[in-house]
């Protein structure tokens, strides 16, 4: 994924000490294994990348072993390929307020069996759930007006 000039500052909150950590990255192709932001407390490395204002979930760390993830309140958009090949995730909770799920957002999340899509979602991108081999059904709310 390539970040545009509006999204060049990455930020996360350290779960250990609560400090905010930010870095200006400029324009380049971003992947979770290329970028490591470490908190000054030494206890935490970034695992999820959000836009500076916290409204866009840009990237969930590939290789993270958690089986459940709850997207925080305030996120309005899940970026293209955000959860690409996150094979350990079994369940993801999307909060009310998310309006857009990007292309390939959950591509090849092969263990994913459960996902809650709230009524606030209006757009689901192309191949958003492709290759999610354990996801046997999904309820798409009536609020969705665009798929693919």
N, C-alpha and C positions, 0 to 999 in steps of 0.2 A: 504494500500500500504506500502511496505517496501522500504526505501531508501537505496541504496548501498553506499559504502564508498566514491564514487565520488560526492555524492549529500548530504552530511551531513551538509552543511552550507546553511541555508535558509536566503534569503534576500528580502527586499521590500523597496520601496521608499514611504515615508510619503507624501500623497497628500496635507497635510496642510502646512508643512514647507519645504518639499523637502529633508529632511535628509534621509540617508540610514540607515536601521536597519538590523543587522545581528545577527544570533544566531547559534551556533554549537549544533546540536541536537543529534548526534550519531545515532546508528541504532535502530529504533523502529518503530512500526506501527504508521503512521501519519494520523490523520483526523483533519479537520478544527476546530472542537469543542474541541479537545484536546490541541491544541497549540495556544497560544496567545502571539504575539510579540507586545509590545506597544512602540511607539516612546517617546523619552524623552520630547517632547513638550506637551504630554498628550492629543493630539487631535485625534490620529489615532491608530487604531489597524489593524493588517494585515488582509486583506481579500482575497488575492490571493498569493499563494506561488510559487516562481520561483527558479530554480537552481541559484547558486551564480553568474554564468555568464549571467543569464537572458535568456538563450536559451531554457530552458525546463519549460513549465507551468506544475507544479506538482499538485496543488490543488486550486480550486476556493471554497470559503467559502460556505458550505452548510448552507442554511437559509438566505443568503444575498438576499435582496428584489429587487435588480435592475432588470429591464426587458430587458436591452440591455448591452452587454459587447463587447468591441473591444479589441481583443488580441493585445498586443503591437508589433510593428515592432521589429525584432531581435529574436523573438521566432521561433524556428525551429521544436519543438516537443510538442505535447499535450499528457501528460502522461496518463497511464491507470487510468480510473475512475476519471479523473480530474474534471469533472462537474457533477458527480454522484448525482442524485436527486436534481438538482438545479431547482426547480419547478417554480420559478418566471421568469426565463429567457425566453423571447419571441424570441429574435434575437441575434445571435452571429456573429461577423465579424472576419474571420480568414485572417491574412495578407499573402501576397506573401512571400515566404521564409519558411513557415511551410511545412515540408516534411512528417511528420508522425502524424497520429491521433491514439492514443492507444486504446487497448481493452476497451470497455465500457466507452469511454471518455465522452459521453453525455448520458449515460444510465439514463432512467426515467426522462429526462427533459420534463415533461409532457406539459408545456406551449410553448415549442419551436416550432415556426412556420416557421422560416427563418434561414438559415445558408448558408454562402458563402464559398464554398471550392475552393481555388485557384488552378491554374495549377501547382504549385510547389509541391502539395501533391502527393506522390508516393505510400503511404501505409495507409490503413484504417484498424484498428484492428477489431477483432471479436466483435459483438454486440455494436459497437460504437454508434449507434443510436437506439438501442432497447428500447422499452417502451416510445418512444417519440410520444405519442398519438396524438399530435396536428400537427406533421410534416407530411404533406400529400404527399410531393414529395421532392426529393433532386437530384440535378445535380452532377454527379460524372464526373470530367474531365478525358480526355483521358490519362493524365499523371499518373493516378492511375494504378499500375501494380500488386498490391496485396491487397486483401480484405479478412479479417479473418485470 
